Amino acid sequence: MEDPNATLVHGPWEGLTVKAGLLGCLEGLETLGLLPADHLAVMCVGSVARGWANDSSDYDFNVVTAGPWHGPAVRTIPVALRPGTVPAAVEYVDGRRWEIKYWLDAQVDQMLAKVSWERFGEHTVAADVLTGTEELFLERLATCLTLSGTSWVRVRRLGLDATAFRAFVTTRSLAEADASIEDALGQLAADDTDSAVLSARKAFGHVVDALLESHGAFGSRIPKWRARRFHEVRPAALSYEDYWAVETMRDLPQERPGDWVTRVVQLCRDLSIDVEIH
């Protein structure tokens, strides 16, 4: 087994207790019979890896192997890859839920190939080429805590950086923002003001996601972390105070909500101009 102090290559270590707990997870997986002998990498992913977890947060792990996992699994997750499923196991350790997904190295090859720049020229929306599970794996590859397999993770991160993944997800969010803007304006014209407010709010969320994704802060499929991602990026185009006022609809006037819709739609359009596709 690798020296664990050498394998933790990324992560916000606010406290040594968190670090010690995660270092023990690798041994825990082995004790539970959930660590394949041929594993290439073991990554802690999600809120724990990003320093956003709370006391009740799950531990989520992605394990990459050379061959299929034949150990226990409580479910299989469908993916548009070969093979077409990802086994997942769940255990409860000291009251904390652990979920472990087992990916094949060949499946990672396929996901990276899906988001090549050549493919971007053919399909500019991530939803056209990646399933949600696949997208989540790639975005978490960029922010994982590596418990084992430092070299594998570093090489794969370089491979991800060379793809059009960022361009795919940013473009997807911009397209969804445009669609919601059209909805908002159409609803406003039809005097369906309440629906227009909700559509404008949705458009704003998408355009903020695009802005953050253009800076490499992925995660638009899990909007509960948008404020956290915003704090990480602190984009020059929008202050946190202005972002939060729209996100929480704090400045929505009850007397003239249509004015708020018009203003938010214009803000979305202005922000879209600042989003770079790269």
C-alpha positions in Angstrom: 0.0 0.0 0.0 1.3 3.5 -0.8 2.4 5.9 1.9 -0.9 7.8 2.6 1.0 11.0 3.4 2.3 11.0 -0.1 -1.1 10.3 -1.7 -3.2 13.1 -0.4 -2.5 15.4 -3.3 -5.4 17.8 -3.0 -7.8 19.1 -0.4 -8.5 21.8 2.2 -7.3 20.3 5.5 -8.9 22.7 8.0 -8.3 20.2 10.9 -6.0 17.3 11.5 -8.9 15.2 12.7 -10.4 15.3 9.2 -7.1 14.3 7.7 -6.7 11.4 10.2 -10.2 10.2 9.6 -9.8 10.1 5.8 -6.4 8.4 6.1 -8.1 5.7 8.1 -10.7 5.2 5.3 -8.3 3.5 3.0 -7.6 0.9 5.7 -11.3 0.8 6.5 -12.2 -0.1 2.9 -9.6 -2.9 2.9 -10.9 -4.2 6.2 -14.5 -4.2 4.9 -13.4 -6.2 1.8 -14.2 -3.2 -0.4 -10.8 -2.4 -1.7 -9.9 -4.3 -5.0 -6.4 -5.7 -5.1 -6.0 -4.2 -8.6 -7.1 -0.7 -7.7 -5.4 2.1 -9.6 -6.8 5.0 -7.5 -9.0 5.6 -4.5 -10.5 9.1 -4.4 -12.6 10.8 -1.7 -15.0 13.1 -3.7 -17.9 15.4 -3.1 -18.5 17.8 -0.2 -15.9 16.2 2.1 -13.2 16.6 -0.5 -14.1 20.3 -1.1 -14.1 21.2 2.6 -17.9 21.8 2.6 -19.0 18.8 4.7 -20.9 18.8 7.9 -21.0 16.2 10.7 -23.8 14.2 8.9 -22.2 14.3 5.4 -21.6 11.0 3.6 -18.2 9.9 2.6 -18.2 9.3 -1.2 -15.4 7.4 -2.8 -14.6 6.7 -6.4 -12.4 3.6 -6.9 -10.7 3.0 -10.2 -9.7 -0.5 -11.2 -8.1 -2.3 -14.1 -10.6 -5.1 -14.1 -14.3 -5.5 -13.1 -15.3 -5.4 -9.5 -16.7 -8.7 -8.3 -17.2 -7.8 -4.7 -20.5 -6.7 -2.9 -22.6 -4.1 -4.5 -26.0 -2.8 -3.5 -26.9 -1.3 -6.9 -25.6 -0.7 -10.3 -25.6 2.8 -11.9 -26.3 2.9 -15.7 -23.8 4.8 -17.8 -23.4 5.3 -21.5 -20.1 3.4 -21.6 -18.7 -0.1 -22.1 -19.5 -1.8 -19.8 -22.8 0.1 -19.3 -22.9 0.0 -15.5 -21.0 1.2 -12.4 -21.3 -1.0 -9.3 -21.8 0.8 -6.0 -21.5 -0.4 -2.4 -22.8 1.2 0.7 -21.5 0.7 4.3 -22.2 2.5 7.6 -19.0 3.1 9.6 -19.3 4.7 13.1 -22.7 6.1 12.0 -21.4 7.7 8.8 -22.6 6.5 5.4 -19.9 5.5 3.0 -20.8 5.0 -0.7 -18.1 3.5 -3.0 -18.4 3.5 -6.8 -16.2 1.2 -8.8 -15.1 2.6 -12.2 -12.9 0.8 -14.8 -9.9 2.6 -16.1 -11.3 1.9 -19.6 -14.5 3.7 -18.7 -12.4 6.8 -17.8 -10.7 6.6 -21.2 -14.2 6.6 -22.8 -15.4 9.6 -20.8 -12.4 11.7 -21.7 -12.8 10.8 -25.4 -16.4 11.9 -25.2 -15.4 15.5 -24.3 -12.6 15.9 -26.8 -12.4 19.2 -28.7 -13.3 17.3 -31.8 -16.5 16.2 -30.2 -17.2 19.7 -29.0 -17.2 20.8 -32.6 -20.0 18.3 -33.2 -22.0 18.6 -30.0 -21.7 21.7 -27.9 -23.9 20.6 -25.0 -22.7 18.3 -22.3 -26.0 16.6 -22.0 -25.6 15.3 -25.5 -22.5 13.4 -24.7 -22.3 12.7 -21.0 -24.8 11.2 -18.6 -25.2 12.9 -15.2 -23.2 10.2 -13.5 -20.3 10.6 -16.0 -20.3 14.4 -15.7 -20.1 14.1 -11.9 -17.2 11.7 -12.1 -15.2 14.1 -14.3 -15.9 17.2 -12.3 -15.0 15.4 -9.1 -11.8 14.2 -10.6 -10.7 17.8 -10.6 -11.3 18.3 -6.9 -10.9 14.9 -5.3 -8.7 13.9 -2.3 -6.5 11.1 -3.5 -6.1 8.4 -0.9 -4.2 6.1 -3.2 -3.0 6.4 -6.8 -1.4 9.8 -6.9 0.3 9.2 -10.3 -2.9 7.9 -11.9 -4.9 11.0 -10.6 -2.3 13.5 -11.8 -2.1 12.0 -15.3 -5.9 11.9 -15.5 -6.2 15.5 -14.4 -3.8 16.5 -17.1 -5.9 14.6 -19.6 -9.1 16.3 -18.3 -7.5 19.7 -18.6 -6.7 19.0 -22.2 -10.3 18.2 -23.1 -13.2 20.4 -23.9 -15.0 19.4 -20.7 -15.1 23.0 -19.3 -16.4 24.3 -22.7 -19.1 21.6 -22.8 -20.6 22.3 -19.3 -20.2 26.1 -19.7 -22.0 26.1 -23.0 -24.7 23.8 -21.6 -25.4 26.3 -18.7 -25.5 29.2 -21.1 -28.0 27.4 -23.4 -30.2 26.6 -20.4 -30.0 30.3 -19.3 -31.1 31.4 -22.8 -34.1 29.0 -22.7 -35.2 30.3 -19.3 -34.8 33.9 -20.5 -37.1 33.2 -23.4 -39.6 31.6 -21.0 -39.5 34.6 -18.7 -40.1 37.1 -21.4 -42.9 35.1 -23.0 -44.6 34.7 -19.6 -44.2 38.3 -18.8 -45.8 39.3 -22.2 -48.7 37.0 -21.3 -49.1 38.6 -17.9 -48.1 35.4 -16.2 -45.9 37.4 -13.8 -45.4 34.7 -11.2 -44.1 32.2 -13.7 -41.9 34.9 -15.3 -40.3 35.6 -11.9 -39.5 31.9 -11.4 -38.1 31.6 -15.0 -36.0 34.7 -14.5 -34.7 33.3 -11.2 -33.9 30.0 -13.0 -32.1 31.8 -15.8 -29.9 33.6 -13.3 -28.9 30.4 -11.6 -27.8 29.0 -15.0 -25.8 32.0 -16.0 -24.1 32.1 -12.7 -23.3 28.4 -13.1 -21.8 29.2 -16.6 -19.7 32.0 -15.1 -18.3 29.7 -12.4 -17.8 26.8 -14.8 -15.8 29.1 -17.1 -13.4 29.5 -14.2 -13.3 25.7 -13.6 -15.7 25.6 -10.6 -17.9 22.8 -11.8 -21.0 21.5 -10.1 -24.1 22.9 -11.7 -25.9 19.6 -11.3 -25.9 20.2 -7.5 -27.2 23.7 -7.1 -27.1 23.6 -3.3 -23.4 24.3 -3.5 -23.6 27.3 -5.8 -22.9 29.8 -3.1 -19.9 27.8 -2.0 -18.6 27.7 -5.5 -19.2 31.5 -5.9 -17.1 32.1 -2.7 -14.2 30.1 -4.2 -14.2 31.9 -7.6 -15.3 35.4 -6.6 -15.8 36.5 -10.2 -15.1 40.1 -11.0 -18.2 40.4 -13.1 -20.6 40.0 -10.1 -20.2 40.7 -6.4 -21.4 38.2 -3.9 -23.8 40.7 -2.4 -25.5 41.2 -5.8 -25.4 37.5 -6.5 -27.1 36.7 -3.2 -29.8 39.3 -3.5 -31.0 37.7 -6.7 -30.4 34.1 -5.6 -32.6 34.6 -2.6 -35.0 37.0 -4.4 -34.4 39.4 -1.6 -34.9 42.5 -3.8 -38.1 41.3 -5.5 -40.7 44.1 -5.1 -44.1 42.7 -4.4 -45.8 45.7 -6.1 -43.9 45.5 -9.4 -42.4 42.0 -9.9 -42.3 42.5 -13.6 -39.7 45.2 -13.2 -37.6 42.6 -11.3 -38.0 40.1 -14.1 -36.8 42.7 -16.7 -33.8 43.7 -14.6 -32.7 40.1 -13.9 -33.1 39.2 -17.6 -30.8 42.1 -18.5 -28.3 41.1 -15.8 -28.3 37.6 -17.2 -27.6 38.9 -20.7 -24.8 41.2 -19.4 -23.2 38.3 -17.5 -23.4 36.0 -20.5 -21.1 38.4 -22.3 -18.4 37.9 -19.6 -18.5 34.1 -19.9 -15.5 32.7 -21.8 -15.7 29.4 -23.6 -12.3 27.8 -23.3 
